[in-house]
């Protein structure tokens, strides 16, 4: 998720995150908050994101698809050097 967030420009959002397993001070917390606000992720179960679990190809594809809606990033992805 953090990679997609960085591609989006690392936006900061004013959104109350619902995930109880994402610490507010985690280095990926803002990325998860943004992704939930943008409806890119919805978690794995009620109120959980499972940040320590392995992400499947299907989950990554779904996140990219949801991010891409209307953005057409599939034409050319430019990754920041600090990924």
Secondary structure, DSSP 4 states (H G I P E B T S, - for coil): -HHHHHHTT----------TTS-TTSTTHHHHHHHHHTTS---SBTTB--TTSPPPHHHHHHHHHHHHTTT-GGG-----TT-
